[in-house]
Amino acid sequence: MRLSFDEVETPLGDVRLVMHGDALCALAFQDGWHRAEAALRRRFGAVELVRERNPAGVTGQLCAYFEGEVAALDGLRVDAGGTPFQQEVWRALRAIPPGNPVSYAALAERVGRTKASSRAVGSANGANPIAVVVPCHRVVRSDADLCGYAFGVERKRWLLAHEARAAGR
């Protein structure tokens, strides 16, 4: 399987984005790329990554996001794969407005699950292969603690503050 990719310098470190046709299928910071690459291989089998500048305009939109235009990612087409439940959670993540983080329990309620399913929602959140665009960083504990983030709590803190500034909060 041939997939196109590009790399972007951000204030949080370099990211690699991978496209499946015209849809974003992976986005990861370079220091966590090994997990993203393994997930791509599990999903697609053998992959050949071919460098393409600004595929489907995604690189430009990602740059605009980091420059403060946080809505620039809203219309991006994504193809994250995953189970039906994971896809449901990931759609709900994209519906969380920038600057308005929600708790795992609130996210569970948004996808029609009981509070007892907060762990399942948290697991689906953690399996998200498309960082930033599918904004798993917008989910916090009920006490507002940032807790874990695959790319580090400091990045999560920066992303939330960046979005809050852009949203005027």
N, C-alpha and C positions, 0 to 999 in steps of 0.2 A: 504494500500500500504506500503510495506516494502522498505525502502531506507537505504543504508549504509552511514555512516558518519565517519569523522575523524576530529581531531582538531590539529592545528599547532600553535606553538609559532612563532611569527614574530617580527621584530624590531618595528612594528606598533601596536602590540597587538595580542592577539590570534584570529585566524580565524577558522571557521567551514566550512568544505566542505561536500557536500552531493552528492551522486552518485545515478543515476537511471540506473541500470545495469552497463555497463562499461563507461557511459557518465556522466560528471559532470553536475549537474542540479542546484546547488546553491553553492555560496561561499560568506560568509559574515564575517565581523569582529564581535566579540562577542557582542560588545556594540550596534550593529544594528541587532542582530540575530532575534529579535522579528518580524521585517519586513520580513525577509527572510522566517521565519517559517510560517507566515501568508500567504505569497505568495505560499509556497509549499502546504498548506492546500487548498487554492483556486484552485490550479492546479490539485492536486491529490486527494482531499478529506481527509479522515482520513489517517494520516501517522504514521508509526512506524519507528523511527530512530534506527538503529542497528549499534553499534560501530564496525568498521573494521579498522585494521591497514593498512595504505598505500593502499587504494583500487585502483586498476588498476594502481598503481604506481604514482597516482596523488599527494599524500603527499610528496613524494620524489622530484617530479618535482617542486612543489611549494617551497620547501626548497631550491632547486637549484636556482630558480628565486631570492629569497631573498638573496642568497649568491653571486649574481652578474651574474649568467648565465640567462639573461633575455629571451633568446630564448627557454629556457626549457619548456615554456608553449605553444609554437606555435603549436605543434602537438596534444595537448589534445583534446579528443572528448568531445563536449559539447551538451547538450540537454536543452536549455533554455526555451523551450515552446514559448509563446508569439504569437502575431498576425503575419501574413506574413510581414507586414511593419516593425514591431519590429525586426523580424528575419533578414530582409534585412539590417537594421541599425547595428545590432549586428555583422553580417558578415563583414560589412564595418569597424567596430571598430577593428576587429581582423586583418584587413589588414593594419592598421596604424603601421608603423615601430616604435619600441621603440626609444625614444629620438627625435621623430619628431611629437610633438603634432599638431593637426589641429583645425581649428575653427569650430563652429557649422555650419556656412554657407558653409565651404569647405566640411564638411561631408554631408550636404544636397546635394551638387553638385555631390559628389561621388556616392550617391544612386539615382542620376538622378532626383532630386527634385529641385524646384526653391529656391531662397534665402528666399522667403516667407514661405517656409516649415521648416526653421531653428528651429522654435518652436516645430514643430511636431517631428523633429529629436532629439531635446533636450529632449522632453518628453519620446521618446523611449529609449534614452540614460539613462535617470534617472530611467527607469523601468527595467534596466538590472539586472537579478538576480545572475549574476556570476561575482563578483568584481574581479579585477586584471587580470583574464584570458581573459575575454571579457573586454578589457581595456577602459572602459568609462572615466577613469581618463586622457586619452590622448586627450580629447576634451576641448578646452578653448574658451573664447570669442575672437572675432576678434581683440580686443585690447590686447590680450595675458593675460588678467586677468583670474585667475583660476576659479573664480565664484564657484558655489555650487558643492559639491560632497557629496553623501549620507553618507559617513563615515568621513567627515570633510575635509576642505581645507588643513589643515596641512598634513594630510595623502596624499592627492593628490599631494601637493608640494614635499613630500618625494619621492613618487613613480616616479614622473617625473624626479627629480634629480637623483635618483637611475638608471633609464633607460638611462638618458643622460650620466652619468659616464660610464656605461657599453658600450654605443655606441661610447664612445670616444669624446663626445661633451663637 
